[in-house]
Amino acid sequence: MYFNPKISVQLDWVVLKALAKKREDRFQTGKEFSDAFIQGVEASLRQERREPAAPTDVPTQRIDPKLVQAARMLAGMQQARTAAPAPPPARATAVAASATAESPTEPRGGGKARILFVDDEERIVNALRSIFRSGYHVFTATNGAEALEFVRKFQPHVVVSDQRMPQMTGVDLLRRVKGLAPNSVRMLLTGYSDLAAIVGSINEGEVFRFISKPWDNQEIQRIVAEAAAIAFDLAATAASPPIVPERMDAGILVIEAGDETLREVTRLVGGACPVYHARGLDEGLNQLETHEIAVIVADMASRGGEIVAAFKALKQERPEILAIVLTGASDSELVIELINQAQIFRFINKPVNPELLRQHIQAALIRYQSLKQNPHLTRQYQVPTASLAGVSQGILARVKALKSWF
């Protein structure tokens, strides 16, 4: 098959959508098609202007002038329609018109990462596109349904989504992206400290980072670059499915001042793995020094600051150990810190729902087994060294001295 680099992904997407076998998969109105077609041709023209001259021995094609003429004719018709009094089109139906993308192709042996930004405000996606378009293949979408179409077709390496969008929230979108593109690295972008959304981003979408609006350009570029590097690694290395034995040697460490959670975890596990108890961080580090721990279930009610610091150090030195945090506090800043600097696996508000705790523990044990069989996957859980700022030297030294069971 001959690939024409002059044709943008948007124009390719328009043609494929127009020719879809199922009626519901095609454009539903002529205006939807004309808007998308115009934008596709314009994207191709911009792409052609950016494309460097090809070597003379490589056959190339230029965009058919008739196609350009047709696009301009449609544009003129569109201007005539907008000049006449008519109600504005519903934004929800103009799916293709709000999408833009750079070329999705990636040269064999390396190339630019594909990044999808999703936000219902066009000024936001336009700003993000301008920041990243020179170094990445950038896709943008203004709603969840449109974003999922791009995910299915182009399998982006990184997906950054706003939370508060009509019809589909960012958490719901990232959860579905996780199923469609499991090797993607997902991030939530929002200007609101919505605790339920933040918790959902961990428990359902398994986000890599939480980015607050307004963002710092240098910081967001660093985070996206890190995410893209991880996604490339995940895509390049096949992971074997986890084989979970009837009884695991690696255990669960419960850190809490009392023993209520300990009793519940022991009951839920039912002998599938050892369960250890620590009444504080010092005892917890003692258990980590002597036992293989797969999962830590920690109640943040007592000395939570020390536990957060320990989680940061653990993710730097032992990223395979997964943490489930229990808390009764509605502290969105704490949750964001635990996402961005400690890569918490799951987060549960108290009082604890036993069934939810059981599901999270089971998922964590399976994930640990997968990481043990595929150690390269642990990179997605590592945190930047800057996260260790403020972690005491005593905690850091003890964590660095822990035995690796991999």
C-alpha positions as a Markdown table, in Angstrom:
| # | Residue | x | y | z |
|---|---|---|---|---|
| 1 | Met | 0.0 | 0.0 | 0.0 |
| 2 | Tyr | 1.3 | 3.4 | -1.0 |
| 3 | Phe | 1.4 | 6.0 | 1.8 |
| 4 | Asn | 0.9 | 9.6 | 0.7 |
| 5 | Pro | 2.5 | 11.9 | 3.3 |
| 6 | Lys | 0.6 | 14.9 | 1.9 |
| 7 | Ile | -2.7 | 13.6 | 3.1 |
| 8 | Ser | -3.5 | 14.5 | 6.7 |
| 9 | Val | -5.0 | 12.0 | 9.1 |
| 10 | Gln | -8.1 | 14.3 | 9.4 |
| 11 | Leu | -8.8 | 13.9 | 5.7 |
| 12 | Asp | -8.2 | 10.2 | 5.9 |
| 13 | Trp | -10.5 | 9.9 | 8.8 |
| 14 | Val | -13.3 | 11.9 | 7.0 |
| 15 | Val | -13.1 | 9.6 | 4.0 |
| 16 | Leu | -13.2 | 6.4 | 6.1 |
| 17 | Lys | -16.1 | 7.7 | 8.2 |
| 18 | Ala | -18.1 | 8.7 | 5.1 |
| 19 | Leu | -17.6 | 5.2 | 3.6 |
| 20 | Ala | -18.4 | 3.3 | 6.8 |
| 21 | Lys | -20.7 | 0.3 | 6.3 |
| 22 | Lys | -23.1 | 1.0 | 9.1 |
| 23 | Arg | -25.3 | 4.1 | 8.7 |
| 24 | Glu | -24.9 | 5.1 | 12.3 |
| 25 | Asp | -21.1 | 5.2 | 11.8 |
| 26 | Arg | -21.3 | 7.7 | 8.9 |
| 27 | Phe | -21.8 | 11.5 | 9.1 |
| 28 | Gln | -25.4 | 12.1 | 10.0 |
| 29 | Thr | -25.9 | 15.4 | 8.0 |
| 30 | Gly | -24.4 | 17.0 | 4.9 |
| 31 | Lys | -23.1 | 19.9 | 7.1 |
| 32 | Glu | -21.2 | 17.5 | 9.3 |
| 33 | Phe | -19.5 | 16.0 | 6.2 |
| 34 | Ser | -18.8 | 19.4 | 4.6 |
| 35 | Asp | -17.3 | 20.8 | 7.8 |
| 36 | Ala | -15.1 | 17.8 | 8.3 |
| 37 | Phe | -14.1 | 17.6 | 4.7 |
| 38 | Ile | -13.1 | 21.3 | 4.6 |
| 39 | Gln | -11.0 | 21.0 | 7.7 |
| 40 | Gly | -9.4 | 17.8 | 6.4 |
| 41 | Val | -8.3 | 19.4 | 3.2 |
| 42 | Glu | -7.0 | 22.5 | 5.0 |
| 43 | Ala | -5.0 | 20.3 | 7.4 |
| 44 | Ser | -3.5 | 18.5 | 4.3 |
| 45 | Leu | -2.6 | 21.9 | 2.8 |
| 46 | Arg | -0.9 | 23.0 | 6.0 |
| 47 | Gln | 0.9 | 19.6 | 6.2 |
| 48 | Glu | 2.1 | 20.0 | 2.6 |
| 49 | Arg | 3.5 | 23.4 | 3.4 |
| 50 | Arg | 5.4 | 22.0 | 6.3 |
| 51 | Glu | 6.7 | 18.9 | 4.5 |
| 52 | Pro | 10.3 | 19.1 | 3.4 |
| 53 | Ala | 11.2 | 18.6 | -0.3 |
| 54 | Ala | 11.4 | 14.9 | -1.1 |
| 55 | Pro | 14.4 | 13.3 | -2.8 |
| 56 | Thr | 14.1 | 13.2 | -6.6 |
| 57 | Asp | 14.3 | 9.4 | -6.7 |
| 58 | Val | 11.2 | 8.9 | -4.4 |
| 59 | Pro | 7.9 | 9.1 | -6.2 |
| 60 | Thr | 5.5 | 11.6 | -4.5 |
| 61 | Gln | 2.0 | 12.8 | -5.1 |
| 62 | Arg | 0.6 | 16.2 | -4.7 |
| 63 | Ile | -2.9 | 16.9 | -3.5 |
| 64 | Asp | -5.3 | 16.9 | -6.4 |
| 65 | Pro | -6.2 | 20.5 | -7.4 |
| 66 | Lys | -9.8 | 19.3 | -8.0 |
| 67 | Leu | -9.9 | 18.3 | -4.3 |
| 68 | Val | -8.8 | 21.8 | -3.3 |
| 69 | Gln | -11.3 | 23.4 | -5.6 |
| 70 | Ala | -14.1 | 21.2 | -4.2 |
| 71 | Ala | -13.1 | 22.2 | -0.7 |
| 72 | Arg | -13.1 | 25.9 | -1.5 |
| 73 | Met | -16.5 | 25.5 | -3.2 |
| 74 | Leu | -17.9 | 23.8 | -0.1 |
| 75 | Ala | -16.3 | 26.6 | 2.0 |
| 76 | Gly | -18.1 | 29.2 | -0.1 |
| 77 | Met | -21.4 | 27.3 | 0.2 |
| 78 | Gln | -20.8 | 27.2 | 4.0 |
| 79 | Gln | -20.2 | 31.0 | 4.1 |
| 80 | Ala | -23.4 | 31.6 | 2.1 |
| 81 | Arg | -25.3 | 29.4 | 4.6 |
| 82 | Thr | -23.9 | 31.2 | 7.6 |
| 83 | Ala | -24.8 | 34.6 | 6.1 |
| 84 | Ala | -28.4 | 33.6 | 6.0 |
| 85 | Pro | -30.4 | 33.7 | 9.3 |
| 86 | Ala | -30.4 | 30.2 | 10.7 |
| 87 | Pro | -30.1 | 28.6 | 14.1 |
| 88 | Pro | -26.5 | 27.7 | 15.1 |
| 89 | Pro | -25.7 | 23.9 | 14.7 |
| 90 | Ala | -25.6 | 21.8 | 17.8 |
| 91 | Arg | -22.0 | 21.4 | 18.9 |
| 92 | Ala | -22.6 | 17.8 | 19.9 |
| 93 | Thr | -23.4 | 16.8 | 16.3 |
| 94 | Ala | -20.3 | 18.5 | 14.8 |
| 95 | Val | -18.0 | 15.8 | 16.0 |
| 96 | Ala | -15.5 | 15.8 | 13.1 |
| 97 | Ala | -15.4 | 19.6 | 12.8 |
| 98 | Ser | -13.8 | 19.9 | 16.2 |
| 99 | Ala | -11.1 | 17.3 | 15.7 |
| 100 | Thr | -7.6 | 18.0 | 14.5 |
| 101 | Ala | -4.6 | 15.8 | 14.2 |
| 102 | Glu | -1.1 | 15.6 | 12.9 |
| 103 | Ser | 0.1 | 12.6 | 10.9 |
| 104 | Pro | -0.4 | 9.4 | 12.9 |
| 105 | Thr | 2.3 | 7.5 | 11.1 |
| 106 | Glu | 5.4 | 6.5 | 13.1 |
| 107 | Pro | 8.6 | 5.5 | 11.3 |
| 108 | Arg | 9.7 | 2.0 | 12.0 |
| 109 | Gly | 12.5 | 1.9 | 14.5 |
| 110 | Gly | 11.3 | 5.1 | 16.3 |
| 111 | Gly | 9.5 | 8.3 | 15.7 |
| 112 | Lys | 7.2 | 10.8 | 17.3 |
| 113 | Ala | 4.7 | 9.7 | 19.9 |
| 114 | Arg | 1.0 | 10.1 | 19.3 |
| 115 | Ile | -0.7 | 12.3 | 21.9 |
| 116 | Leu | -4.4 | 12.9 | 22.2 |
| 117 | Phe | -5.7 | 15.9 | 24.1 |
| 118 | Val | -9.4 | 16.0 | 25.0 |
| 119 | Asp | -11.2 | 19.1 | 26.3 |
| 120 | Asp | -14.6 | 20.6 | 25.5 |
| 121 | Glu | -13.0 | 24.1 | 25.3 |
| 122 | Glu | -11.4 | 24.6 | 21.9 |
| 123 | Arg | -9.1 | 27.3 | 23.2 |
| 124 | Ile | -7.6 | 24.7 | 25.6 |
| 125 | Val | -6.9 | 22.1 | 22.9 |
| 126 | Asn | -5.6 | 24.8 | 20.6 |
| 127 | Ala | -3.2 | 26.0 | 23.2 |
| 128 | Leu | -2.0 | 22.4 | 23.9 |
| 129 | Arg | -1.6 | 21.7 | 20.2 |
| 130 | Ser | 0.6 | 24.8 | 19.8 |
| 131 | Ile | 2.8 | 23.6 | 22.6 |
| 132 | Phe | 3.3 | 20.0 | 21.4 |
| 133 | Arg | 2.8 | 20.0 | 17.6 |
| 134 | Ser | 6.5 | 20.4 | 16.8 |
| 135 | Gly | 7.6 | 17.3 | 18.7 |
| 136 | Tyr | 4.6 | 15.0 | 18.6 |
| 137 | His | 1.8 | 13.7 | 16.4 |
| 138 | Val | -0.9 | 15.7 | 18.1 |
| 139 | Phe | -4.6 | 14.7 | 18.1 |
| 140 | Thr | -7.3 | 16.9 | 19.7 |
| 141 | Ala | -10.9 | 16.1 | 20.4 |
| 142 | Thr | -13.7 | 18.2 | 22.1 |
| 143 | Asn | -15.8 | 15.3 | 23.4 |
| 144 | Gly | -15.4 | 11.7 | 24.6 |
| 145 | Ala | -17.1 | 10.0 | 21.7 |
| 146 | Glu | -14.8 | 11.6 | 19.2 |
| 147 | Ala | -11.8 | 10.9 | 21.4 |
| 148 | Leu | -12.7 | 7.2 | 21.5 |
| 149 | Glu | -12.8 | 7.1 | 17.7 |
| 150 | Phe | -9.2 | 8.3 | 17.5 |
| 151 | Val | -8.2 | 5.9 | 20.2 |
| 152 | Arg | -9.6 | 2.9 | 18.4 |
| 153 | Lys | -8.0 | 3.9 | 15.1 |
| 154 | Phe | -4.7 | 5.3 | 16.1 |
| 155 | Gln | -3.8 | 3.9 | 19.5 |
| 156 | Pro | -2.3 | 7.0 | 21.0 |
| 157 | His | 0.7 | 6.7 | 23.3 |
| 158 | Val | -0.5 | 9.4 | 25.7 |
| 159 | Val | -4.1 | 10.6 | 26.4 |
| 160 | Val | -4.6 | 13.8 | 28.4 |
| 161 | Ser | -8.3 | 14.5 | 29.2 |
| 162 | Asp | -10.2 | 17.2 | 30.9 |
| 163 | Gln | -12.6 | 16.0 | 33.6 |
| 164 | Arg | -15.7 | 18.2 | 33.3 |
| 165 | Met | -17.1 | 17.6 | 29.9 |
| 166 | Pro | -20.7 | 17.1 | 28.7 |
| 167 | Gln | -21.9 | 13.6 | 28.0 |
| 168 | Met | -18.8 | 11.8 | 29.1 |
| 169 | Thr | -16.5 | 12.8 | 32.0 |
| 170 | Gly | -12.7 | 12.5 | 31.8 |
| 171 | Val | -12.7 | 9.7 | 34.4 |
| 172 | Asp | -15.2 | 7.7 | 32.3 |
| 173 | Leu | -13.2 | 8.4 | 29.1 |
| 174 | Leu | -9.9 | 7.3 | 30.6 |
| 175 | Arg | -11.5 | 4.2 | 32.0 |
| 176 | Arg | -12.6 | 3.3 | 28.5 |
| 177 | Val | -9.3 | 4.3 | 27.0 |
| 178 | Lys | -7.6 | 1.9 | 29.4 |
| 179 | Gly | -9.7 | -0.9 | 27.9 |
| 180 | Leu | -9.1 | 0.1 | 24.2 |
| 181 | Ala | -5.4 | 1.0 | 24.5 |
| 182 | Pro | -4.0 | -0.6 | 27.7 |
| 183 | Asn | -0.4 | 0.5 | 26.9 |
| 184 | Ser | -1.4 | 4.1 | 26.7 |
| 185 | Val | -0.3 | 6.5 | 29.5 |
| 186 | Arg | -3.3 | 8.4 | 30.8 |
| 187 | Met | -3.5 | 11.8 | 32.6 |
| 188 | Leu | -6.3 | 13.9 | 33.9 |
| 189 | Leu | -6.4 | 17.7 | 33.3 |
| 190 | Thr | -8.8 | 19.8 | 35.3 |
| 191 | Gly | -9.1 | 23.2 | 37.0 |
| 192 | Tyr | -11.3 | 21.9 | 39.8 |
| 193 | Ser | -10.4 | 20.1 | 43.0 |
| 194 | Asp | -13.2 | 17.5 | 42.6 |
| 195 | Leu | -12.3 | 14.8 | 45.0 |
| 196 | Ala | -14.7 | 12.2 | 43.5 |
| 197 | Ala | -13.1 | 12.8 | 40.1 |
| 198 | Ile | -9.6 | 12.6 | 41.4 |
| 199 | Val | -10.3 | 9.3 | 43.3 |
| 200 | Gly | -12.1 | 8.0 | 40.2 |
| 201 | Ser | -9.0 | 8.8 | 38.1 |
| 202 | Ile | -7.0 | 6.5 | 40.2 |
| 203 | Asn | -9.4 | 3.7 | 40.8 |
| 204 | Glu | -11.0 | 3.5 | 37.3 |
| 205 | Gly | -8.6 | 5.2 | 34.8 |
| 206 | Glu | -5.3 | 4.4 | 36.6 |
| 207 | Val | -3.9 | 7.8 | 35.7 |
| 208 | Phe | -0.2 | 8.5 | 35.5 |
| 209 | Arg | -0.4 | 12.1 | 36.6 |
| 210 | Phe | -3.0 | 14.7 | 37.6 |
| 211 | Ile | -2.4 | 18.1 | 35.9 |
| 212 | Ser | -4.0 | 21.2 | 37.3 |
| 213 | Lys | -5.2 | 24.2 | 35.2 |
| 214 | Pro | -3.6 | 26.6 | 34.6 |
| 215 | Trp | -0.6 | 24.5 | 33.8 |
| 216 | Asp | 3.1 | 25.5 | 33.6 |
| 217 | Asn | 4.3 | 25.0 | 30.1 |
| 218 | Gln | 7.7 | 23.6 | 31.0 |
| 219 | Glu | 6.2 | 21.2 | 33.6 |
| 220 | Ile | 3.5 | 19.8 | 31.3 |
| 221 | Gln | 6.1 | 19.3 | 28.6 |
| 222 | Arg | 8.3 | 17.4 | 31.0 |
| 223 | Ile | 5.4 | 15.2 | 32.2 |
| 224 | Val | 4.2 | 14.4 | 28.7 |
| 225 | Ala | 7.8 | 13.5 | 27.6 |
| 226 | Glu | 8.1 | 11.2 | 30.5 |
| 227 | Ala | 4.7 | 9.6 | 29.7 |
| 228 | Ala | 5.6 | 9.2 | 26.0 |
| 229 | Ala | 8.9 | 7.4 | 26.9 |
| 230 | Ile | 7.0 | 5.0 | 29.2 |
| 231 | Ala | 4.4 | 4.3 | 26.5 |
| 232 | Phe | 7.1 | 3.6 | 23.9 |
| 233 | Asp | 8.6 | 1.1 | 26.3 |
| 234 | Leu | 5.3 | -0.6 | 27.0 |
| 235 | Ala | 4.5 | -0.8 | 23.3 |
| 236 | Ala | 7.9 | -2.2 | 22.4 |
| 237 | Thr | 8.0 | -5.0 | 25.0 |
| 238 | Ala | 5.3 | -7.6 | 25.0 |
| 239 | Ala | 4.0 | -8.5 | 28.5 |
| 240 | Ser | 3.1 | -12.1 | 29.4 |
| 241 | Pro | -0.3 | -12.6 | 31.1 |
| 242 | Pro | 0.0 | -13.0 | 34.8 |
| 243 | Ile | -0.1 | -16.5 | 36.2 |
| 244 | Val | -1.5 | -16.2 | 39.7 |
| 245 | Pro | -0.9 | -19.2 | 41.9 |
| 246 | Glu | -3.5 | -20.5 | 44.4 |
| 247 | Arg | -1.4 | -19.2 | 47.2 |
| 248 | Met | 1.2 | -16.4 | 46.7 |
| 249 | Asp | 4.4 | -16.1 | 48.7 |
| 250 | Ala | 4.2 | -12.3 | 48.5 |
| 251 | Gly | 2.0 | -10.9 | 51.2 |
| 252 | Ile | -0.2 | -7.9 | 52.1 |
| 253 | Leu | 1.0 | -5.4 | 54.7 |
| 254 | Val | -1.7 | -3.6 | 56.7 |
| 255 | Ile | -0.5 | -0.4 | 58.4 |
| 256 | Glu | -3.0 | 0.9 | 60.9 |
| 257 | Ala | -3.0 | 1.8 | 64.6 |
| 258 | Gly | -5.8 | -0.7 | 65.4 |
| 259 | Asp | -6.7 | -4.0 | 63.9 |
| 260 | Glu | -10.1 | -3.5 | 62.2 |
| 261 | Thr | -8.7 | -3.3 | 58.7 |
| 262 | Leu | -6.4 | -6.2 | 59.5 |
| 263 | Arg | -9.3 | -8.5 | 60.4 |
| 264 | Glu | -11.2 | -7.4 | 57.3 |
| 265 | Val | -8.2 | -8.0 | 54.9 |
| 266 | Thr | -7.5 | -11.4 | 56.5 |
| 267 | Arg | -11.1 | -12.4 | 56.0 |
| 268 | Leu | -11.2 | -11.2 | 52.4 |
| 269 | Val | -7.9 | -12.8 | 51.4 |
| 270 | Gly | -8.9 | -16.1 | 52.9 |
| 271 | Gly | -5.4 | -17.6 | 53.0 |
| 272 | Ala | -4.5 | -16.8 | 49.4 |
| 273 | Cys | -1.4 | -15.0 | 50.7 |
| 274 | Pro | 0.2 | -14.0 | 54.0 |
| 275 | Val | -1.2 | -10.9 | 55.8 |
| 276 | Tyr | 1.2 | -8.9 | 58.0 |
| 277 | His | 0.4 | -6.1 | 60.4 |
| 278 | Ala | 2.2 | -2.9 | 61.5 |
| 279 | Arg | 0.9 | -0.2 | 63.9 |
| 280 | Gly | 3.1 | 2.5 | 62.4 |
| 281 | Leu | 5.7 | 3.2 | 59.8 |
| 282 | Asp | 8.6 | 1.9 | 61.8 |
| 283 | Glu | 7.0 | -1.5 | 62.2 |
| 284 | Gly | 6.0 | -1.4 | 58.6 |
| 285 | Leu | 9.6 | -0.9 | 57.4 |
| 286 | Asn | 10.6 | -3.8 | 59.7 |
| 287 | Gln | 8.0 | -6.0 | 57.9 |
| 288 | Leu | 9.3 | -4.9 | 54.5 |
| 289 | Glu | 12.8 | -5.7 | 55.5 |
| 290 | Thr | 11.9 | -9.3 | 56.3 |
| 291 | His | 9.0 | -10.3 | 54.0 |
| 292 | Glu | 8.1 | -10.1 | 50.4 |
| 293 | Ile | 5.3 | -7.6 | 50.3 |
| 294 | Ala | 3.1 | -7.2 | 47.2 |
| 295 | Val | 0.5 | -4.8 | 48.5 |
| 296 | Ile | 0.4 | -2.2 | 51.3 |
| 297 | Val | -3.0 | -1.3 | 52.7 |
| 298 | Ala | -2.5 | 1.9 | 54.8 |
| 299 | Asp | -4.9 | 3.8 | 57.0 |
| 300 | Met | -3.9 | 7.5 | 56.8 |
| 301 | Ala | -5.6 | 8.4 | 60.1 |
| 302 | Ser | -2.4 | 8.2 | 62.1 |
| 303 | Arg | 0.9 | 9.9 | 61.1 |
| 304 | Gly | -0.2 | 10.2 | 57.5 |
| 305 | Gly | 2.6 | 12.5 | 56.6 |
| 306 | Glu | 5.3 | 9.9 | 57.3 |
| 307 | Ile | 3.4 | 7.2 | 55.4 |
| 308 | Val | 3.1 | 9.5 | 52.4 |
| 309 | Ala | 6.8 | 10.2 | 52.5 |
| 310 | Ala | 7.5 | 6.4 | 52.7 |
| 311 | Phe | 5.3 | 5.8 | 49.7 |
| 312 | Lys | 7.2 | 8.3 | 47.7 |
| 313 | Ala | 10.5 | 6.6 | 48.6 |
| 314 | Leu | 9.1 | 3.2 | 47.8 |
| 315 | Lys | 7.9 | 4.2 | 44.4 |
| 316 | Gln | 11.4 | 5.5 | 43.6 |
| 317 | Glu | 13.2 | 2.4 | 44.9 |
| 318 | Arg | 10.6 | -0.4 | 44.8 |
| 319 | Pro | 7.9 | 0.6 | 42.2 |
| 320 | Glu | 6.6 | -2.9 | 42.1 |
| 321 | Ile | 5.0 | -2.6 | 45.6 |
| 322 | Leu | 1.4 | -1.4 | 45.2 |
| 323 | Ala | -0.4 | 0.8 | 47.7 |
| 324 | Ile | -4.0 | 1.0 | 48.7 |
| 325 | Val | -4.8 | 4.1 | 50.8 |
| 326 | Leu | -7.7 | 4.3 | 53.2 |
| 327 | Thr | -8.7 | 7.7 | 54.6 |
| 328 | Gly | -11.7 | 9.5 | 56.1 |
| 329 | Ala | -10.5 | 12.9 | 55.2 |
| 330 | Ser | -11.8 | 14.8 | 52.1 |
| 331 | Asp | -8.4 | 16.2 | 51.2 |
| 332 | Ser | -8.1 | 16.6 | 47.4 |
| 333 | Glu | -4.6 | 18.0 | 47.7 |
| 334 | Leu | -3.4 | 14.9 | 49.5 |
| 335 | Val | -4.9 | 12.7 | 46.8 |
| 336 | Ile | -3.2 | 14.7 | 44.0 |
| 337 | Glu | 0.1 | 14.4 | 45.9 |
| 338 | Leu | -0.4 | 10.6 | 46.2 |
| 339 | Ile | -1.1 | 10.4 | 42.5 |
| 340 | Asn | 1.7 | 12.5 | 41.2 |
| 341 | Gln | 4.4 | 11.8 | 43.7 |
| 342 | Ala | 3.6 | 8.3 | 45.0 |
| 343 | Gln | 1.7 | 6.6 | 42.2 |
| 344 | Ile | -0.9 | 5.1 | 44.6 |
| 345 | Phe | -2.7 | 2.1 | 43.1 |
| 346 | Arg | -6.1 | 2.6 | 44.6 |
| 347 | Phe | -7.8 | 5.0 | 47.1 |
| 348 | Ile | -10.7 | 4.1 | 49.4 |
| 349 | Asn | -12.8 | 6.5 | 51.5 |
| 350 | Lys | -13.8 | 5.4 | 54.9 |
| 351 | Pro | -16.0 | 3.8 | 56.1 |
| 352 | Val | -14.6 | 1.1 | 53.9 |
| 353 | Asn | -16.8 | -0.9 | 51.6 |
| 354 | Pro | -15.6 | -4.5 | 52.0 |
| 355 | Glu | -16.5 | -5.5 | 48.5 |
| 356 | Leu | -14.6 | -2.6 | 47.0 |
| 357 | Leu | -11.6 | -3.4 | 49.2 |
| 358 | Arg | -11.8 | -7.0 | 48.1 |
| 359 | Gln | -11.8 | -6.0 | 44.4 |
| 360 | His | -8.9 | -3.6 | 44.8 |
| 361 | Ile | -6.8 | -6.1 | 46.7 |
| 362 | Gln | -7.4 | -8.8 | 44.1 |
| 363 | Ala | -6.5 | -6.3 | 41.3 |
| 364 | Ala | -3.3 | -5.4 | 43.2 |
| 365 | Leu | -2.2 | -9.0 | 43.7 |
| 366 | Ile | -2.7 | -9.8 | 40.0 |
| 367 | Arg | -0.9 | -6.6 | 39.0 |
| 368 | Tyr | 2.0 | -7.5 | 41.3 |
| 369 | Gln | 2.3 | -10.9 | 39.8 |
| 370 | Ser | 2.3 | -9.4 | 36.3 |
| 371 | Leu | 5.1 | -7.0 | 37.3 |
| 372 | Lys | 7.1 | -9.9 | 38.8 |
| 373 | Gln | 6.8 | -11.7 | 35.5 |
| 374 | Asn | 7.4 | -8.5 | 33.4 |
| 375 | Pro | 9.8 | -6.3 | 35.5 |
| 376 | His | 10.1 | -3.8 | 32.7 |
| 377 | Leu | 6.5 | -2.8 | 33.4 |
| 378 | Thr | 7.5 | -1.3 | 36.7 |
| 379 | Arg | 8.8 | 1.8 | 34.9 |
| 380 | Gln | 5.2 | 3.1 | 34.6 |
| 381 | Tyr | 5.0 | 3.4 | 38.4 |
| 382 | Gln | 8.3 | 5.2 | 39.1 |
| 383 | Val | 8.2 | 8.8 | 40.2 |
| 384 | Pro | 10.6 | 11.6 | 39.5 |
| 385 | Thr | 13.4 | 12.2 | 41.9 |
| 386 | Ala | 12.0 | 15.6 | 42.7 |
| 387 | Ser | 9.2 | 13.8 | 44.5 |
| 388 | Leu | 11.6 | 12.9 | 47.3 |
| 389 | Ala | 12.0 | 16.5 | 48.4 |
| 390 | Gly | 11.1 | 16.6 | 52.0 |
| 391 | Val | 11.5 | 12.9 | 52.6 |
| 392 | Ser | 13.7 | 12.3 | 55.6 |
| 393 | Gln | 17.1 | 10.7 | 55.1 |
| 394 | Gly | 16.2 | 8.1 | 57.7 |
| 395 | Ile | 13.2 | 6.9 | 55.7 |
| 396 | Leu | 15.1 | 7.1 | 52.4 |
| 397 | Ala | 18.0 | 5.1 | 53.7 |
| 398 | Arg | 15.8 | 2.3 | 55.1 |
| 399 | Val | 13.8 | 2.1 | 51.8 |
| 400 | Lys | 17.0 | 2.0 | 49.7 |
| 401 | Ala | 18.3 | -0.9 | 51.9 |
| 402 | Leu | 15.2 | -3.0 | 51.3 |
| 403 | Lys | 15.8 | -6.4 | 49.5 |
| 404 | Ser | 14.5 | -6.7 | 46.0 |
| 405 | Trp | 12.4 | -9.8 | 45.5 |
| 406 | Phe | 12.4 | -9.6 | 41.7 |
